[in-house]
């Protein structure tokens, strides 16, 4: 059965949760906008995060679809080891950012980062 939300879009199967305000991410994607620059590096706040993806808040244009290298910093307010590298694909562009589906992420490391951040 296909459940629909209020916008008549299929409901998300996996939960995503808002994160701490100082959680930032940087993505690197191939740059189709420039004939000179090969890689586009975009940074922003993590709007929400789940086991299957995230939303990166940014005003910069991001190509969709595109493979992405992702670095998430769970505590950008201070130097920390609470970082996570992942691979993903941009799947949805919005006025305030881009939705990214993870294609390769260590769930164990994600859990460790979240627990460590919660215990600060």
Rosetta blueprint (number, residue, H / E / L):
1 X L
2 X L
3 X L
4 X E
5 X L
6 X L
7 X L
8 X L
9 X L
10 X E
11 X L
12 X L
13 X L
14 X L
15 X L
16 X L
17 X E
18 X E
19 X L
20 X L
21 X L
22 X L
23 X L
24 X E
25 X E
26 X E
27 X E
28 X E
29 X E
30 X E
31 X L
32 X L
33 X L
34 X L
35 X L
36 X L
37 X L
38 X L
39 X E
40 X E
41 X E
42 X E
43 X E
44 X E
45 X E
46 X E
47 X E
48 X E
49 X E
50 X L
51 X L
52 X L
53 X E
54 X E
55 X E
56 X E
57 X E
58 X L
59 X L
60 X L
61 X L
62 X L
63 X L
64 X L
65 X L
66 X E
67 X E
68 X E
69 X E
70 X E
71 X E
72 X E
73 X E
74 X L
75 X L
76 X L
77 X L
78 X L
79 X L
80 X L
81 X L
82 X L
83 X E
84 X E
85 X E
86 X E
87 X E
88 X E
89 X E
90 X E
91 X E
92 X E
93 X E
94 X E
95 X L
96 X L
97 X E
98 X E
99 X E
100 X E
101 X E
102 X E
103 X E
104 X E
105 X L
106 X L
107 X H
108 X H
109 X H
110 X H
111 X H
112 X H
113 X H
114 X H
115 X H
116 X H
117 X H
118 X H
119 X L
120 X L
